[in-house]
Amino acid sequence: MTVPPDLDLEPLKSSHLGSLRLFLSSRFSRDTLTKHLATNPGLSWRVPSNGQYVVGAFWRRRPDIASIVEIDSGPFRDRLLQHVVGAARTLGCELVVAELGIEPHQVASWDAVGFEPVDTIVEYEKRGTEYDPPALEVPIRRYDPTELRPVLDLEHRSFPWLWRNSTSELAHYAEAAESEMWVAPAPNGIAGYVGVTVRGSHGHLDRLAVEPGARRRGLGSALVGRALDRLAARGARRVTLTTQLDNLRAQPLYHCFGFRTTGKQLTIYGRWLARPRDRTP
């Protein structure tokens, strides 16, 4: 089908939701989409003539990265994608990522609109929470909200640009009832931290960061041990985590605690709007 060069697109608004046909597999209800549009303005669009739509967001609440959260695969899909990319560029974003699974047969269509692999993550799993205690005894305590800035500073020294939290994302995570954060203090800040989430009997090790100058001294093991202790106390019987495929520094640590790969991998596709960022911290 030929796309009309003068195709009219308009911002998706809450007033449109009464007539919007959400996918059966949509992550949104009309109520949750209304809230989403309010907190992610300018990144969701629709075609008035046929109701086709795209939902965008600020990825991990970061103002410098936009994401495609949901998109209709109809005839104007590429035009909708290009519109989100243009909006993200206007908003000052450096990257647009596809925050959805892209099947092998779909890769060519994303490549055609400028998206390419920007990272690959793998999933690890551990049945149970038992482990051999690490030898190192270090002071680890519950995170305090006043430590938000030191933890963010640690992230900037520890994680590639793509995986750093925004201030609002980390604050939101720390306040969530199902999540916990634990820190290893240092004289001039935070030497390491770990974050976990529990939903029923499923625990997830979300974040693990260790000050580069303090690595290979057992601090990472102590933090993972504390995470597993907390997950056990909250009833978790299965623990998962994800990490970058090429994060060869951390993977041996996870193996020591009994984590094994599940075989699941997710390649993240993105379109750079600025110079591609280095993937090392």
DOKE-781399 format. One line per field, with one value per residue (C-alpha): residue number from 1; residue in three letters; z, x, y. Coordinates in steps of 0.1 Angstrom, whole numbers, plus 2048, in hexadecimal, padded with zeros to 3 digits. Example, Ala and Ser with C-alpha at 12.3 -4.5 7.8 and 13.67 -1.06 7.14 Angstrom:
num: (1,2)
residuo: (ALA,SER)
z: (84E,847)
x: (87B,889)
y: (7D3,7F5)
This chain:
num: (1,2,3,4,5,6,7,8,9,10,11,12,13,14,15,16,17,18,19,20,21,22,23,24,25,26,27,28,29,30,31,32,33,34,35,36,37,38,39,40,41,42,43,44,45,46,47,48,49,50,51,52,53,54,55,56,57,58,59,60,61,62,63,64,65,66,67,68,69,70,71,72,73,74,75,76,77,78,79,80,81,82,83,84,85,86,87,88,89,90,91,92,93,94,95,96,97,98,99,100,101,102,103,104,105,106,107,108,109,110,111,112,113,114,115,116,117,118,119,120,121,122,123,124,125,126,127,128,129,130,131,132,133,134,135,136,137,138,139,140,141,142,143,144,145,146,147,148,149,150,151,152,153,154,155,156,157,158,159,160,161,162,163,164,165,166,167,168,169,170,171,172,173,174,175,176,177,178,179,180,181,182,183,184,185,186,187,188,189,190,191,192,193,194,195,196,197,198,199,200,201,202,203,204,205,206,207,208,209,210,211,212,213,214,215,216,217,218,219,220,221,222,223,224,225,226,227,228,229,230,231,232,233,234,235,236,237,238,239,240,241,242,243,244,245,246,247,248,249,250,251,252,253,254,255,256,257,258,259,260,261,262,263,264,265,266,267,268,269,270,271,272,273,274,275,276,277,278,279,280,281)
residuo: (MET,THR,VAL,PRO,PRO,ASP,LEU,ASP,LEU,GLU,PRO,LEU,LYS,SER,SER,HIS,LEU,GLY,SER,LEU,ARG,LEU,PHE,LEU,SER,SER,ARG,PHE,SER,ARG,ASP,THR,LEU,THR,LYS,HIS,LEU,ALA,THR,ASN,PRO,GLY,LEU,SER,TRP,ARG,VAL,PRO,SER,ASN,GLY,GLN,TYR,VAL,VAL,GLY,ALA,PHE,TRP,ARG,ARG,ARG,PRO,ASP,ILE,ALA,SER,ILE,VAL,GLU,ILE,ASP,SER,GLY,PRO,PHE,ARG,ASP,ARG,LEU,LEU,GLN,HIS,VAL,VAL,GLY,ALA,ALA,ARG,THR,LEU,GLY,CYS,GLU,LEU,VAL,VAL,ALA,GLU,LEU,GLY,ILE,GLU,PRO,HIS,GLN,VAL,ALA,SER,TRP,ASP,ALA,VAL,GLY,PHE,GLU,PRO,VAL,ASP,THR,ILE,VAL,GLU,TYR,GLU,LYS,ARG,GLY,THR,GLU,TYR,ASP,PRO,PRO,ALA,LEU,GLU,VAL,PRO,ILE,ARG,ARG,TYR,ASP,PRO,THR,GLU,LEU,ARG,PRO,VAL,LEU,ASP,LEU,GLU,HIS,ARG,SER,PHE,PRO,TRP,LEU,TRP,ARG,ASN,SER,THR,SER,GLU,LEU,ALA,HIS,TYR,ALA,GLU,ALA,ALA,GLU,SER,GLU,MET,TRP,VAL,ALA,PRO,ALA,PRO,ASN,GLY,ILE,ALA,GLY,TYR,VAL,GLY,VAL,THR,VAL,ARG,GLY,SER,HIS,GLY,HIS,LEU,ASP,ARG,LEU,ALA,VAL,GLU,PRO,GLY,ALA,ARG,ARG,ARG,GLY,LEU,GLY,SER,ALA,LEU,VAL,GLY,ARG,ALA,LEU,ASP,ARG,LEU,ALA,ALA,ARG,GLY,ALA,ARG,ARG,VAL,THR,LEU,THR,THR,GLN,LEU,ASP,ASN,LEU,ARG,ALA,GLN,PRO,LEU,TYR,HIS,CYS,PHE,GLY,PHE,ARG,THR,THR,GLY,LYS,GLN,LEU,THR,ILE,TYR,GLY,ARG,TRP,LEU,ALA,ARG,PRO,ARG,ASP,ARG,THR,PRO)
z: (800,7F6,813,80B,80D,81F,838,857,879,89A,8BE,8D0,8EB,908,8F6,8DA,8F0,8EF,8CB,8CB,8C4,8DB,8D2,8E5,8F1,8F9,91A,91F,92B,922,945,945,922,92E,949,931,918,934,93F,91D,908,8E3,8DC,8D3,8B2,89E,87A,87D,85D,869,88E,88A,8A7,8B8,8DC,8E6,907,918,91D,943,948,937,923,90C,900,8F0,8EB,8D5,8ED,8D7,8B2,89A,87D,864,843,853,86C,85D,85B,880,88A,877,888,8AA,8A0,894,8B5,8C9,8B6,8BD,8E2,8E3,8E5,8DA,8D4,8CC,8D7,8CF,8F1,8E3,8D6,8B2,8A1,887,86B,876,877,852,857,875,863,846,85D,86C,88B,892,8AF,8CD,8E7,8EF,911,91F,93B,958,971,992,9A3,9C8,9DC,9ED,9E7,9F7,A0C,9FE,A13,A14,A30,A27,A35,A1F,A29,A1C,A03,A0F,9F7,A00,9EE,9CC,9BE,9CA,9BB,99A,999,99F,982,96B,974,972,955,930,927,91A,93C,954,968,966,987,985,97B,998,9B1,9A3,9A6,9CA,9D5,9C6,9E0,9CE,9CB,9E3,9E0,9F5,9F5,A00,A0D,A07,A17,9FA,9ED,9E4,9DB,9CD,9CD,9C4,9BC,9BC,9B4,9C2,9B2,9C3,9C2,9A6,9B0,997,99D,98B,990,99C,99C,9AB,9AB,990,9A8,9C1,9AA,9AE,9D4,9DC,9DE,9C1,9D1,9F2,9E1,9CD,9ED,9FF,9E1,9E3,A09,A05,9E9,9FF,A1C,A05,9F8,9D6,9C9,9A6,99F,97D,970,94E,943,923,90D,90E,933,938,959,96C,95D,970,990,988,97F,9A2,9B2,99E,982,960,93F,934,90F,90B,8FA,8F0,8D6,8DC,8BC,8BB,8A4,8AD,8AA,8B5,8B5,8C2,8E6,8F1,902,91D,93D)
x: (800,80D,810,801,81D,805,7F9,7EC,7F8,7EE,7F9,7E8,7D3,7BE,79F,7A6,7A6,780,783,7A6,7A8,7C3,7D4,7C9,7ED,7F1,802,7EA,7C6,7B6,7BC,7E1,7E6,7D6,7F1,80C,804,804,827,836,829,831,83B,81A,808,7EB,7DD,7BA,7AE,7B2,7BB,7DE,7F4,816,81D,83F,84F,86E,882,888,87B,89A,896,8B2,8A4,882,872,858,841,825,81E,803,811,7F9,801,80E,826,845,837,82D,850,860,849,853,878,872,860,87C,896,883,881,8A7,8A9,8CA,8BB,899,897,87C,870,85F,869,873,870,88B,872,86C,891,892,874,884,8A5,894,88A,8AD,8AC,8CA,8D5,8E2,8E6,8DC,8D2,8D0,8BB,8C9,8B4,8BA,8A3,8A2,8B6,8D0,8F5,917,91D,938,957,958,945,93C,923,904,8E5,8C4,8C4,8B9,8A9,8C3,8DC,8CB,8E7,904,8F3,8ED,912,91C,906,917,939,92D,913,914,900,8E2,8DC,8DF,8C1,8B2,8AC,887,88A,8A0,88A,86B,87D,888,865,854,845,852,876,893,8B5,8D4,8F4,918,924,946,958,950,92F,922,939,91E,8F9,8E0,8BB,8A1,87C,864,843,834,84D,861,87F,893,8B6,8B1,8D1,8F5,910,933,94B,965,982,972,96C,97B,97B,95C,944,92F,92B,921,906,8F8,8F8,8E4,8CC,8C5,8C1,8A6,895,894,885,86A,860,871,877,884,89C,8A3,8BA,8C4,8E5,8F6,902,926,927,942,94D,92D,922,93B,92E,90B,916,927,906,8F4,8E5,8E2,8D8,8B5,8BD,8A8,8B8,8A9,8BA,8B2,8AE,8B2,8B6,8D1,8C8,8EB,90D,90B,916,932,925,940,93C)
y: (800,822,83B,85D,877,88E,875,887,87B,88A,886,86A,879,86B,879,860,841,83B,831,823,7FD,7F1,7D0,7B1,7AE,7D3,7DB,7F7,7FC,81D,829,820,82E,84F,851,847,863,87C,873,86D,88B,88E,86A,859,85E,852,851,861,850,82C,82E,81F,82B,82A,82E,83D,845,852,832,82C,850,85D,87D,874,852,84C,82B,81A,808,7FD,800,7F6,7E1,7EF,801,822,811,820,843,840,835,851,86A,85D,860,884,88C,87D,891,8B1,8A8,8A4,87E,86D,84B,83A,816,7FC,7F1,7D2,7B0,7B0,78E,783,788,7AC,7B7,7C2,7DA,7EA,7ED,7FE,81B,81F,808,7F2,7DC,7F0,7D5,7B1,7A6,782,773,75F,74B,73A,722,729,743,72D,735,731,750,767,76A,790,7A1,7C4,7DD,7DD,7F0,7FA,816,839,851,86C,855,859,86F,85A,83B,84D,858,834,828,841,832,80E,80B,812,831,81D,80D,82A,834,856,868,863,83E,836,849,837,815,81C,826,807,7F0,7D0,7DD,7E1,7F1,7EA,7FD,7F8,81A,828,846,85C,84E,82C,80F,7F9,7F2,7D7,7D9,7BE,7BA,79F,796,777,75B,76B,781,796,7A4,7C5,7D8,7D1,7EC,7EC,809,801,806,7EE,7D0,7AE,7B1,79E,7BC,7B0,78D,79D,7B2,794,781,79C,79D,777,77A,794,782,763,777,783,761,75F,73C,745,762,771,78C,79A,7A8,7B2,795,7A3,7AB,791,7A2,79A,779,764,773,768,745,743,749,72E,743,733,741,739,73C,75B,779,79B,7B1,7D5,7E9,80E,82C,845,869,875,866,842,83F,829,809,80A,81E)
